[in-house]
Amino acid sequence: MADNSREFELLQRIDGRLERFEKRFPQVERKAVQYGAAAGALTGGLVACGLLAARIKLGL
């Protein structure tokens, strides 16, 4: 019987952690979208600069 109460305690702790994560998920998701957009814009800018430098060097 003691094993069951220990397992139940662990499940309650896991459930509490999941609930806290679910409450924070919209904030985490919003930040992930913002960082992803910023990284995409930066990468696109670098690629565009690289292509421009190549075109200038080739005289196109």
C-alpha positions in Angstrom: 0.0 0.0 0.0 2.9 2.3 0.7 4.1 1.9 -2.9 0.8 3.1 -4.2 0.8 6.3 -2.1 4.4 7.0 -3.2 3.4 6.6 -6.9 0.4 8.8 -6.3 2.5 11.5 -4.8 4.9 11.4 -7.7 2.0 11.6 -10.2 0.6 14.6 -8.3 4.0 16.4 -8.5 4.3 15.7 -12.2 0.7 17.0 -12.7 1.6 20.2 -10.9 4.6 20.8 -13.0 2.6 20.2 -16.2 0.0 22.7 -15.1 2.6 25.3 -14.5 4.1 24.6 -17.9 0.7 24.9 -19.6 0.1 28.3 -18.0 3.4 29.6 -19.3 3.2 27.9 -22.7 1.6 30.9 -24.5 4.5 33.2 -23.4 7.1 30.6 -24.4 5.4 30.1 -27.8 5.3 33.9 -28.4 9.0 34.3 -27.6 9.8 31.3 -29.9 7.9 32.9 -32.8 9.7 36.3 -32.2 13.1 34.7 -32.0 12.4 32.6 -35.1 11.3 35.6 -37.1 14.4 37.6 -36.0 16.7 34.7 -36.9 15.0 34.3 -40.3 15.3 38.0 -41.0 18.9 38.1 -40.0 19.8 35.1 -42.1 17.9 36.5 -45.1 19.8 39.7 -44.8 23.1 37.9 -44.7 22.3 35.8 -47.7 21.2 38.9 -49.6 24.5 40.7 -48.7 26.4 37.6 -49.8 24.7 37.4 -53.1 25.1 41.2 -53.7 28.9 40.9 -52.9 29.2 37.9 -55.4 27.3 39.9 -58.1 29.6 42.9 -57.6 32.7 40.8 -57.7 31.5 39.1 -60.9 30.5 42.4 -62.4 26.8 41.4 -62.9 
